[in-house]
Amino acid sequence: MGRDRYVDFLRAFSICLVVLGHWLITGLVRAPDGTITAPELLATIPWTQWLTLGFQIMPLFFLAGGHAAAGSWAGRSQSAGGWVRSRALRLLVPTAGYAALVLLAVGISTALGVDRPTLALVGWALGMQFWFLPVYLLLSAATPLLHAAHRRWGVLVPVALGAASLLLGHTQLAPLNYLLVWGTAYQLGFCWHDGQLTGHRLTAPALLTTGAAAFALLVGFGPYPVSLILVTGEAVSNTNPPSPAMLAWVVAQTGLCLLLAPPARRLLARDRIWRLVLPLGSTSMTLYLWHMVPVLALAAALYLTDLAPEPSYGSSPWWLLRLPWLLLLAALLPLLLAALTPLNRLLARLHTALRPTAPVGPAGLAALTLGLALTTVALTRWATSGFATGGTFPLSTALEFAAGLACLALAGWSRGRERSPGRECVQAGG
């Protein structure tokens, strides 16, 4: 079976909307003493929280990711360990390239004496998108188990994950909802891939209306805010960790995605349309990792030189200036992608070189597990604290990430007798 163009489109579209949303909400203010701050738009202008209903598109990314993973897992030629390692490296190799250059820049800035508050702000901006990476990495690693459960219980698995997230929502185990809620979307992708969500014409509208109604009730009469992005000062958040309202949004977006699938697939079947979408898919990881760099470059060019007009934050003139701000960023982005071409080619060769050439034996599985643990912890720290916590170089986290990546690389070189994919799948999935 060939690649599903609609699924590829959803992943590319999700990334592009995330990029646009981050660019839109990033507003800078230069104080009289020359310091530059980035007021939080959603907290400063509360009505903008309604915009997150359109920009919070990550449920579709996890849904499409689950669909793609189901197809990859079903057609694999590797064992479970080899498949998980390969998927992890696809995510971590480009991330390592990005992190290495960011850490280099932080190290140089520290040596040059850049003031700590500015460095901390820049480090946070360059790591704000990392929250997604450890979650997706763990779900990818758990795919052998999750897919085995899917084959046995089908749609009952995402129902169980969603129910578990509701039970844990107000307990000390609530952080597990990062995996349970986004795992629900990922597991629904399995069901979609195998046709369990498309067998009845009422499934899609039922998911859409049920999810939307539940979200409206939870926001209108419950304790949950309308914002689907973290807002500083909120007593309750929909994303930190994902709340029942976010779970409802996952269900609603799944239904909408299924409803739009037939006309979207007909449109994407036209080669002229697909040729416009295809480049976005091939660069989606680069876009996701690097999209805040043009913001910093433009900020330096306009704000450090006093060239930027600075109407009152959130005023009508300020909103009018959002359009040229977005257009300038969109003009800088192709230049950045072109500059990154040599790095991306180098990283692609590195990923190819790291593909397993020997069976992943017991020692390799141990190295794989340790590598996943170390990189997950490092990515989580960068996501929560940025690349320059307190304006200092994150040496321990950098070493942790490097050690984890080394373990994943060594996992492919271990010696050992490889079990058959079917047997390993059964042992992994029960």
C-alpha positions as CSV (number, residue, x, y, z in Angstrom):
1,M,0.0,0.0,0.0
2,G,1.4,3.4,-1.0
3,R,1.7,6.4,1.4
4,D,-1.5,8.1,2.4
5,R,-1.2,11.6,1.0
6,Y,-3.9,12.9,3.4
7,V,-1.9,11.6,6.5
8,D,1.3,13.3,5.2
9,F,-0.7,16.5,4.6
10,L,-2.0,16.5,8.1
11,R,1.4,16.2,9.6
12,A,2.8,19.0,7.4
13,F,-0.2,21.2,8.0
14,S,0.0,20.7,11.8
15,I,3.6,21.7,11.8
16,C,3.0,24.8,9.6
17,L,0.1,25.9,11.9
18,V,2.3,25.5,15.0
19,V,5.0,27.7,13.3
20,L,2.4,30.3,12.4
21,G,0.9,30.3,15.9
22,H,4.3,30.8,17.6
23,W,5.2,33.6,15.2
24,L,1.9,35.3,15.8
25,I,2.0,35.3,19.6
26,T,5.6,36.4,19.8
27,G,5.6,40.1,20.6
28,L,8.7,42.0,21.8
29,V,8.9,45.1,23.9
30,R,12.0,47.2,24.3
31,A,12.2,48.9,27.7
32,P,13.8,52.4,28.1
33,D,16.9,50.8,29.6
34,G,17.4,48.8,26.4
35,T,16.3,45.4,27.8
36,I,14.0,43.4,25.6
37,T,11.1,41.3,27.0
38,A,8.5,39.1,25.4
39,P,5.1,39.7,27.2
40,E,2.9,36.6,27.1
41,L,0.1,37.5,24.6
42,L,-2.4,35.1,25.9
43,A,-2.0,36.4,29.5
44,T,-1.8,40.1,28.5
45,I,-4.7,40.1,26.1
46,P,-7.1,37.4,27.4
47,W,-9.4,37.4,24.4
48,T,-6.6,36.0,22.3
49,Q,-7.0,32.7,24.2
50,W,-9.9,31.9,21.8
51,L,-7.4,31.9,19.0
52,T,-5.9,28.7,20.4
53,L,-9.1,26.8,19.3
54,G,-7.7,27.2,15.7
55,F,-4.0,26.9,16.4
56,Q,-4.0,23.9,18.8
57,I,-3.6,21.3,16.1
58,M,-1.3,18.8,17.8
59,P,-4.1,16.2,18.3
60,L,-4.1,15.8,14.5
61,F,-0.3,15.4,14.5
62,F,-0.5,12.5,17.0
63,L,-3.5,11.0,15.2
64,A,-1.6,11.1,11.9
65,G,1.6,9.9,13.6
66,G,-0.3,6.9,14.9
67,H,-1.7,6.2,11.5
68,A,1.7,6.3,9.9
69,A,3.3,4.2,12.7
70,A,0.7,1.5,12.3
71,G,1.5,1.2,8.6
72,S,5.3,1.2,9.2
73,W,5.0,-1.3,12.0
74,A,2.8,-3.7,10.0
75,G,5.2,-3.6,7.0
76,R,8.5,-3.7,9.0
77,S,11.4,-5.9,8.0
78,Q,13.1,-5.4,11.4
79,S,12.6,-6.8,14.9
80,A,10.8,-4.7,17.4
81,G,14.1,-3.4,18.9
82,G,15.5,-2.5,15.5
83,W,12.2,-0.7,14.5
84,V,12.1,1.3,17.7
85,R,15.7,2.3,17.4
86,S,15.2,3.4,13.8
87,R,12.2,5.5,14.7
88,A,14.0,7.0,17.6
89,L,17.0,8.0,15.5
90,R,14.7,9.6,12.9
91,L,13.5,11.9,15.6
92,L,16.8,12.4,17.5
93,V,19.4,12.8,14.8
94,P,18.0,16.1,13.5
95,T,17.2,17.2,17.0
96,A,20.9,16.5,17.9
97,G,22.0,18.7,15.0
98,Y,19.8,21.5,16.2
99,A,20.7,21.2,19.9
100,A,24.5,21.1,19.1
101,L,24.3,24.4,17.2
102,V,22.1,26.0,19.9
103,L,24.4,24.8,22.6
104,L,27.4,26.2,20.7
105,A,25.7,29.5,20.4
106,V,24.9,29.5,24.2
107,G,28.5,28.6,25.0
108,I,29.9,31.4,22.9
109,S,27.4,33.9,24.3
110,T,28.3,32.9,27.8
111,A,32.0,33.3,27.1
112,L,31.3,36.8,25.6
113,G,29.5,37.9,28.7
114,V,26.0,38.2,27.3
115,D,23.7,39.2,30.3
116,R,22.0,36.2,31.9
117,P,18.3,37.4,31.6
118,T,18.7,37.9,27.8
119,L,20.5,34.6,27.4
120,A,17.8,32.8,29.5
121,L,15.0,34.3,27.3
122,V,16.7,33.3,24.1
123,G,17.4,29.8,25.5
124,W,13.8,29.5,26.4
125,A,12.6,30.6,22.9
126,L,14.9,28.0,21.3
127,G,13.5,25.2,23.4
128,M,9.9,26.1,23.8
129,Q,8.8,23.6,21.0
130,F,10.7,20.6,22.6
131,W,7.7,19.6,24.8
132,F,6.4,17.5,21.9
133,L,9.6,15.5,21.4
134,P,9.8,13.4,24.6
135,V,6.1,12.5,24.4
136,Y,6.3,11.4,20.8
137,L,9.6,9.6,21.4
138,L,8.0,7.5,24.2
139,L,4.9,6.7,22.2
140,S,7.0,5.6,19.3
141,A,9.1,3.4,21.6
142,A,5.9,1.9,23.0
143,T,4.4,1.2,19.6
144,P,5.1,-2.6,19.7
145,L,3.1,-2.8,23.0
146,L,0.4,-0.3,21.9
147,H,-0.2,-2.0,18.6
148,A,-0.3,-5.4,20.1
149,A,-3.1,-4.1,22.4
150,H,-4.8,-2.5,19.4
151,R,-4.8,-5.9,17.6
152,R,-6.5,-7.5,20.5
153,W,-8.9,-4.9,21.8
154,G,-9.3,-2.3,19.0
155,V,-11.1,0.9,19.8
156,L,-11.4,-0.2,23.5
157,V,-7.7,0.8,23.9
158,P,-8.1,4.5,23.2
159,V,-11.3,4.5,25.3
160,A,-9.3,2.9,28.2
161,L,-6.5,5.5,27.8
162,G,-8.9,8.3,27.8
163,A,-10.7,7.0,30.9
164,A,-7.4,6.5,32.7
165,S,-6.5,10.1,32.0
166,L,-9.8,11.3,33.5
167,L,-9.1,9.3,36.7
168,L,-5.6,10.7,37.0
169,G,-6.5,14.3,36.2
170,H,-6.5,15.6,39.8
171,T,-4.0,13.3,41.4
172,Q,-0.2,13.3,41.8
173,L,0.0,11.0,38.8
174,A,-1.5,13.7,36.5
175,P,1.8,14.1,34.5
176,L,1.1,10.7,33.1
177,N,-1.7,12.4,31.1
178,Y,1.0,13.6,28.7
179,L,1.2,10.0,27.5
180,L,-2.4,9.1,28.1
181,V,-4.1,12.0,26.3
182,W,-1.7,12.2,23.4
183,G,-1.5,8.5,23.4
184,T,-5.3,8.4,22.9
185,A,-4.9,10.4,19.7
186,Y,-1.9,8.1,18.7
187,Q,-4.0,5.0,19.3
188,L,-7.0,6.4,17.4
189,G,-4.5,6.7,14.5
190,F,-4.1,2.9,14.7
191,C,-7.9,2.5,14.6
192,W,-8.1,4.9,11.7
193,H,-5.4,3.0,9.7
194,D,-7.2,-0.3,10.2
195,G,-10.6,1.1,9.2
196,Q,-12.2,0.8,12.6
197,L,-13.2,4.5,12.5
198,T,-14.4,4.5,8.9
199,G,-16.8,1.5,8.9
200,H,-19.9,3.5,9.7
201,R,-20.8,6.9,8.2
202,L,-22.0,8.2,11.6
203,T,-18.7,7.6,13.4
204,A,-17.0,10.8,12.3
205,P,-19.9,13.2,13.1
206,A,-20.5,11.4,16.4
207,L,-16.9,12.0,17.4
208,L,-17.0,15.6,16.3
209,T,-20.2,16.5,18.1
210,T,-19.5,14.5,21.2
211,G,-16.0,16.0,21.6
212,A,-17.1,19.5,20.8
213,A,-20.0,19.3,23.2
214,A,-17.9,17.9,26.0
215,F,-15.3,20.6,25.5
216,A,-18.0,23.3,25.6
217,L,-19.5,21.9,28.8
218,L,-16.1,21.5,30.5
219,V,-15.1,25.1,29.6
220,G,-18.5,26.7,30.2
221,F,-19.5,24.9,33.4
222,G,-16.3,23.3,34.5
223,P,-13.0,24.6,35.9
224,Y,-11.1,24.5,32.6
225,P,-10.0,27.6,30.6
226,V,-10.8,28.1,26.9
227,S,-7.1,28.3,26.1
228,L,-5.6,25.2,24.7
229,I,-2.1,26.5,25.3
230,L,-0.5,27.1,28.6
231,V,-1.2,30.6,30.1
232,T,0.9,31.8,33.0
233,G,-1.1,32.4,36.1
234,E,-3.9,29.9,35.3
235,A,-5.1,27.9,38.2
236,V,-5.9,25.1,35.8
237,S,-4.2,24.4,32.5
238,N,-5.4,22.4,29.5
239,T,-1.9,21.4,28.5
240,N,0.3,21.1,31.6
241,P,-0.6,18.3,31.8
242,P,-3.4,17.7,29.2
243,S,-6.8,18.0,30.8
244,P,-10.2,16.4,30.1
245,A,-11.0,19.4,28.0
246,M,-7.9,18.6,25.8
247,L,-9.1,15.0,25.6
248,A,-12.4,16.3,24.4
249,W,-10.6,18.4,21.8
250,V,-8.7,15.3,20.6
251,V,-12.0,13.5,20.1
252,A,-13.5,16.5,18.2
253,Q,-10.5,17.0,15.9
254,T,-10.4,13.2,15.2
255,G,-14.1,13.4,14.0
256,L,-13.4,16.5,11.9
257,C,-10.4,14.9,10.4
258,L,-12.4,11.9,9.4
259,L,-15.2,14.0,7.9
260,L,-12.8,16.0,5.8
261,A,-10.8,12.9,4.6
262,P,-12.8,12.1,1.4
263,P,-12.8,15.5,-0.2
264,A,-9.2,16.2,1.0
265,R,-8.0,12.9,-0.6
266,R,-9.7,13.8,-3.9
267,L,-7.9,17.2,-3.9
268,L,-4.5,15.7,-2.9
269,A,-4.8,13.1,-5.7
270,R,-4.2,15.9,-8.1
271,D,-0.4,15.9,-8.8
272,R,-0.4,19.7,-9.1
273,I,-1.7,20.1,-5.6
274,W,0.4,17.4,-4.2
275,R,3.6,19.0,-5.6
276,L,2.8,22.0,-3.4
277,V,2.3,19.9,-0.3
278,L,5.2,17.5,-0.7
279,P,8.1,19.9,0.1
280,L,6.4,20.8,3.4
281,G,6.3,17.2,4.4
282,S,10.0,16.7,3.6
283,T,11.0,19.7,5.7
284,S,8.5,19.5,8.5
285,M,11.0,18.4,11.2
286,T,13.4,21.1,10.1
287,L,10.6,23.7,10.3
288,Y,9.5,22.5,13.7
289,L,13.0,22.6,15.2
290,W,14.3,25.8,13.6
291,H,11.2,28.1,13.3
292,M,12.1,30.3,16.2
293,V,15.5,31.2,14.8
294,P,14.1,33.7,12.2
295,V,12.2,35.3,15.1
296,L,15.5,35.9,17.0
297,A,17.2,37.1,13.9
298,L,14.5,39.6,13.1
299,A,14.3,40.7,16.7
300,A,18.1,41.4,16.7
301,A,17.8,43.3,13.4
302,L,14.9,45.4,14.4
303,Y,14.9,45.8,18.2
304,L,18.6,45.9,19.0
305,T,18.9,48.7,16.4
306,D,15.8,50.6,17.5
307,L,14.4,50.2,14.0
308,A,11.2,48.5,15.0
309,P,8.1,50.7,15.5
310,E,6.7,50.1,19.0
311,P,3.1,50.9,19.3
312,S,1.4,50.0,22.6
313,Y,1.4,46.2,23.1
314,G,-1.9,44.8,21.9
315,S,-3.2,48.0,20.4
316,S,-4.8,48.3,16.9
317,P,-1.5,49.6,15.3
318,W,0.3,46.7,17.0
319,W,-2.0,44.2,15.5
320,L,-1.6,45.8,12.1
321,L,2.1,45.4,12.3
322,R,1.6,41.6,12.9
323,L,1.2,41.3,9.1
324,P,4.6,42.7,8.0
325,W,6.1,40.8,11.0
326,L,4.8,37.5,9.7
327,L,5.7,38.3,6.1
328,L,9.3,39.2,7.1
329,L,9.6,35.9,9.0
330,A,8.1,34.0,6.0
331,A,10.7,35.6,3.8
332,L,13.6,34.7,6.2
333,L,12.4,31.1,6.5
334,P,13.5,29.9,2.9
335,L,16.9,31.5,3.5
336,L,17.3,29.6,6.7
337,L,16.2,26.3,5.0
338,A,18.7,26.9,2.2
339,A,21.5,27.6,4.7
340,L,20.6,24.4,6.6
341,T,20.8,22.2,3.5
342,P,24.4,21.1,4.1
343,L,23.6,20.3,7.7
344,N,20.5,18.3,6.7
345,R,22.5,16.3,4.2
346,L,25.2,15.6,6.8
347,L,22.5,14.5,9.3
348,A,20.9,12.3,6.7
349,R,24.2,10.5,6.0
350,L,24.7,10.1,9.8
351,H,21.2,8.6,10.2
352,T,22.0,6.2,7.3
353,A,25.3,5.2,8.9
354,L,23.6,4.5,12.2
355,R,21.1,2.1,10.8
356,P,21.5,-1.3,12.4
357,T,24.0,-3.6,10.6
358,A,24.0,-6.2,13.3
359,P,21.2,-7.9,15.2
360,V,19.9,-6.1,18.2
361,G,20.6,-8.6,20.9
362,P,20.0,-8.5,24.7
363,A,22.9,-6.0,25.2
364,G,21.5,-3.9,22.4
365,L,18.1,-3.8,23.9
366,A,19.6,-2.7,27.2
367,A,21.5,0.1,25.4
368,L,18.3,1.0,23.6
369,T,16.3,1.3,26.8
370,L,19.0,3.4,28.5
371,G,19.4,5.6,25.5
372,L,15.6,6.3,25.3
373,A,15.5,7.1,29.0
374,L,18.5,9.5,28.9
375,T,17.3,11.4,25.8
376,T,13.8,11.6,27.1
377,V,14.9,13.2,30.4
378,A,17.2,15.6,28.5
379,L,14.6,16.7,26.1
380,T,12.1,17.2,28.9
381,R,14.5,19.4,30.7
382,W,15.2,21.6,27.6
383,A,11.4,21.8,27.0
384,T,10.7,23.0,30.5
385,S,13.7,25.2,31.2
386,G,15.2,26.1,27.9
387,F,18.8,25.8,26.7
388,A,20.1,28.4,29.1
389,T,18.4,28.0,32.5
390,G,19.2,31.1,34.6
391,G,21.4,32.3,31.7
392,T,24.0,29.5,32.2
393,F,25.2,26.7,29.9
394,P,23.2,23.4,30.6
395,L,26.3,21.1,30.7
396,S,24.7,18.2,32.6
397,T,21.7,18.1,30.3
398,A,23.9,18.3,27.2
399,L,26.0,15.4,28.5
400,E,22.9,13.4,29.3
401,F,21.5,13.8,25.8
402,A,24.9,13.0,24.2
403,A,25.2,9.8,26.4
404,G,21.7,8.8,25.4
405,L,22.4,9.3,21.7
406,A,25.6,7.3,22.1
407,C,23.7,4.4,23.7
408,L,21.2,4.4,20.8
409,A,24.1,4.3,18.3
410,L,25.8,1.4,20.2
411,A,22.5,-0.5,20.3
412,G,22.9,-1.2,16.6
413,W,26.4,-2.6,17.0
414,S,25.7,-5.1,19.7
415,R,26.2,-8.7,19.0
416,G,23.5,-11.3,19.6
417,R,21.1,-13.6,18.1
418,E,18.1,-11.7,16.7
419,R,14.7,-13.2,17.3
420,S,12.2,-13.2,14.6
421,P,10.0,-10.1,14.3
422,G,6.8,-12.1,15.0
423,R,8.2,-13.8,18.1
424,E,9.6,-10.6,19.5
425,C,6.4,-8.8,18.8
426,V,4.4,-11.5,20.7
427,Q,6.8,-11.4,23.7
428,A,6.8,-7.6,23.7
429,G,3.0,-7.3,23.3
430,G,1.8,-10.2,25.3
